[in-house]
Amino acid sequence: MLEFDIWTIAFSIINILVLFLFLKKFLFGRIQNIMDQRAAVVQADLDQAKASKEEAHQLRQQYEDTLSGAKQEASTIIANARTAAKEQGNQITEQAQQVAHIRSVLYFWRIHKDSVAMDISAKPRCISSGVLAVSEQLLRLKIEGKVEPIGGGAAVYRCKYRVRGKAGCRRISRCRNHALEGCTSEYIAVLPRGTKLPREDMLRLISLASLEGVGAAGGIGVYHGRVVSGAVRFDGEECIEIAMDGERLSSGGYMHRLRYVQNVNALNAVVVIPRAVFEMLGGFDESLNEDERLIDICLRMRAKGFNVLLDPMVRVKMQPALWEMDKAFEDKHKDRLNREDEYFTNDFADYTF
């Protein structure tokens, strides 16, 4: 029969309490301290790892921001370099004073039924793109003008410029300086005797003559639907000819040259000259015969760096004029007479339609 001894139970409880107190005093405390120290070390490692992670994240963000900024800066530098290069290229092109004709075929254009070479309507955007390109060039040069295609399916354009300053003009029929005594108009118009020029055409020539760097602007003389005067051409063999002489107006000219403004060396029909340029050059050289004075002043403009412009869409009816070169003119412009015309080469001199 199971018996319980109260003293045995009491001593067992006392032993357990003593053992518990002993272990608590000499074992549990130290173990707890070790565990607390270990936990602190682990927590410190975790905190350090977290701080390192945050620092790494910040460094990565800074790197990405720097890289993004570098890419943006590089893009800006490249864009600025391209813009500067384009601007410099445009300036070099605009400042070019020598035009050379390459006497060889450099490129053959493939032609098929859907090609622009057959019909530009195959790519109508070509015309609108050209208008945009020329308009942007005018904007870049700060020139007020409106660009229009000449029509007829040609990728050729005309610019209508705004007249700078007052459009006042003194008209004379003979190249004589005394006819301009007391002239206060900003422009001088030389019209062959008996010819009339509509106001719209006069304003068109004045608008061209008002452009910076332009010394004269003129139109062409026509007789029975053909060109009889306008610009002159130097053949390089001491001879002067009428450029595009005999060309039918209905043909539009070689490469549409009867439909757009172009540079020439000299004019001999209806001409508008800024008075400031005229006075700077000292007026007409009256030692030459009257037929050559207009050509002479245009050549002197060219020698001073001015452009001489021909607008074939400005047309006056007049009789063909015959004249022989004077010895004084030949001696004065011998160098020019011995050089081939850069605007009307011999290769394309003999063409009529």
Beta strands, then each sheet from edge to edge (+ up, - down):
strand 1: 145-149
strand 2: 157-161
strand 3: 169-172
strand 4: 187-190
strand 5: 214-223
strand 6: 226-229
strand 7: 232-234
strand 8: 240-242
strand 9: 262-264
strand 10: 271-274
strand 11: 307-317
sheet 1: 1+ 2-
sheet 2: 3+ 4+ 10- 5+ 6-
sheet 3: 3+ 4+ 10- 5+ 11+ 9-
sheet 4: 7+ 8-
end
